[in-house]
Amino acid sequence: MPGYQSTLVEAQIDGTAHANSTAEVSILPVVTKIILPSGYINRVGKRFIIRANGRISNIVTTPGTLTLRFKLGPTANIAVASSQAIQLNAVAKTNVAWYLDLGLTVRTIGTATTATIFGQGTWQSESVVGSPLPSVGGAGGAMWQASAPVVGTGFDSGVANQIDLTAQFSIANAGNSIQLHTFALEDLTTTP
């Protein structure tokens, strides 16, 4: 059945800035964490896209890594798509831009933990290790998954699922910080 593309949610405000922590934290504004109704993720091949951007800072020399996760579940507690641990730039960066373009495809549907999603995309920022300055060639990029891509953690596609996008630094330092400015979740295959 032919479908159409629709935007499910857009962030109207910035997310909370997070720094100096290794805890996994939501970067979405609370009002953006919508709940997809029971059965919304209803067929294999259903596709979504996430586009988000914001600002990030990282410390010099040993900044550690950043891991992003798109989560679903009754309380957005299941990482259905997890990025690699993105190595941050050994050159200190302060409030430089980042951009996420993430495609999600439903691979299986079902109850308990049998539904799965495959996610792949790119995260771009001057904060990525080895990135040239934008003034001399642009920002570096990192693949969402660096090695053989895999599906995320299984979830129940038959229940209502809340969405979330989280970030987690490997090193707690006040100079490692992230904030989301824009976010959009689009359903590429909405059916009438």
Secondary structure, 3 states (H helix, E strand, C coil): CCCEEEEEEECCCCCCCEECCCCCEECCCHHHCCEECCCCCCCCCCEEEEEEEEEEEECCCCCCEEEEEEEECCCCCEEEEECCCEEECCCCEEEEEEEEEEEEEEEECCCCCCEEEEEEEEEEECCECCCCCHHHCCCEEEECCCCCCCECCCECCCCCEECEEEEEECCCCCCCEEEEEEEEEEEEEECC
